[in-house]
Amino acid sequence: MGLKKIRLELARTPEFPEGSADCGYEFTAPLDRTGKLDPKQWTHFKDECSVRRFWKEADDEHGRLIHHRGGRWAFSYTSEDEEEPIFRFDKHKFLPGEYVSITEHDGVARPFKVVDVRPQ
């Protein structure tokens, strides 16, 4: 199916009651026909599966989308200590309007909305 560029933006939280287009992630990943992450294709494209975390008034962080045995997905920046696990990432469909939760560096799980999916 090829690689897709996916943009996630912060959904509503107590700190951001309207959400924020200035906080989120852009990442590259292989998706299957239904919009789910494709772990088999990831093994072929893993070096191209990058992530950029952007956050209002903070420097961007750059890393990789990684897949662990057992189906767990995470964003990894420089070490396992800096991994951001993604709850049930393997079950989500990456289609505009869908939501995912990411546990960030501070240990807080935050909701993000899929706002764009396009060919890489």
C-alpha positions as CSV (number, residue, x, y, z in Angstrom):
1,M,0.0,0.0,0.0
2,G,3.0,2.3,0.4
3,L,3.9,4.8,3.1
4,K,1.6,7.5,4.5
5,K,2.3,10.8,6.2
6,I,-0.1,11.0,9.2
7,R,-0.7,14.2,11.2
8,L,-2.1,14.1,14.7
9,E,-3.1,17.2,16.6
10,L,-3.9,17.5,20.3
11,A,-7.5,16.9,21.1
12,R,-9.4,18.5,24.0
13,T,-7.7,18.3,27.3
14,P,-8.1,20.2,30.6
15,E,-5.0,22.3,29.6
16,F,-6.3,22.8,26.0
17,P,-10.2,22.8,26.2
18,E,-10.3,23.4,22.4
19,G,-7.4,21.1,21.5
20,S,-4.4,22.6,19.7
21,A,-3.2,22.5,16.1
22,D,0.2,23.7,17.5
23,C,0.8,20.5,19.5
24,G,1.0,17.0,17.9
25,Y,2.9,14.6,15.7
26,E,3.6,14.0,12.1
27,F,4.8,10.5,11.3
28,T,5.4,8.2,8.4
29,A,4.0,4.7,8.5
30,P,2.7,1.9,6.2
31,L,-1.0,1.4,6.4
32,D,-3.1,-1.5,5.2
33,R,-6.3,-1.0,3.1
34,T,-8.4,-0.4,6.2
35,G,-6.1,2.4,7.5
36,K,-4.4,0.3,10.2
37,L,-0.7,0.1,10.8
38,D,0.9,-2.8,8.8
39,P,3.6,-4.5,10.8
40,K,4.8,-6.7,7.9
41,Q,5.3,-3.7,5.7
42,W,6.9,-1.8,8.6
43,T,9.8,-4.4,8.6
44,H,10.5,-3.4,5.0
45,F,10.2,0.4,5.5
46,K,11.3,0.8,9.2
47,D,14.2,3.1,8.3
48,E,11.7,5.5,6.6
49,C,9.2,5.5,9.5
50,S,10.1,8.7,11.1
51,V,8.2,10.9,13.6
52,R,8.3,14.6,14.4
53,R,6.8,15.8,17.7
54,F,5.8,19.5,17.6
55,W,4.7,21.4,20.6
56,K,3.9,25.0,21.0
57,E,6.9,27.0,22.3
58,A,9.2,23.9,22.4
59,D,11.8,22.6,20.0
60,D,10.6,19.8,17.6
61,E,11.7,16.3,18.5
62,H,12.6,13.8,15.8
63,G,12.6,10.1,16.1
64,R,11.3,6.8,14.7
65,L,8.1,4.8,14.8
66,I,9.1,1.4,16.2
67,H,7.3,-1.9,16.6
68,H,8.0,-4.3,19.4
69,R,7.3,-8.0,19.5
70,G,3.8,-8.6,20.8
71,G,2.3,-5.8,18.7
72,R,3.3,-2.8,20.8
73,W,4.1,0.4,18.9
74,A,6.0,3.5,20.2
75,F,7.6,6.6,19.1
76,S,11.3,6.4,20.0
77,Y,13.6,9.4,20.1
78,T,17.1,8.4,21.3
79,S,16.7,5.5,23.8
80,E,14.0,3.3,25.3
81,D,13.8,5.8,28.2
82,E,12.4,8.3,25.7
83,E,9.9,6.0,24.1
84,E,6.3,7.2,23.9
85,P,4.1,4.1,24.0
86,I,0.9,4.4,22.0
87,F,-2.2,2.7,23.5
88,R,-3.7,0.1,21.2
89,F,-2.0,1.7,18.1
90,D,-2.4,-1.6,16.3
91,K,-6.2,-1.5,16.7
92,H,-6.7,2.1,15.5
93,K,-7.6,3.2,12.0
94,F,-5.7,6.2,10.8
95,L,-8.4,8.1,9.1
96,P,-9.2,11.8,9.5
97,G,-11.5,12.3,12.5
98,E,-10.3,9.2,14.4
99,Y,-8.6,9.6,17.8
100,V,-5.6,7.9,19.4
101,S,-3.9,8.2,22.9
102,I,-0.2,8.6,23.3
103,T,1.6,8.4,26.7
104,E,4.2,11.2,26.5
105,H,7.6,11.8,28.2
106,D,5.9,13.1,31.3
107,G,3.9,9.9,31.7
108,V,0.6,11.5,30.8
109,A,-1.7,9.9,28.2
110,R,-3.1,12.5,25.9
111,P,-5.7,12.2,23.2
112,F,-4.8,13.2,19.6
113,K,-7.0,13.6,16.6
114,V,-6.0,12.3,13.1
115,V,-6.3,15.4,10.9
116,D,-4.5,14.3,7.8
117,V,-3.4,11.1,6.0
118,R,-1.7,11.4,2.6
119,P,0.8,9.5,0.5
120,Q,4.4,9.9,1.5
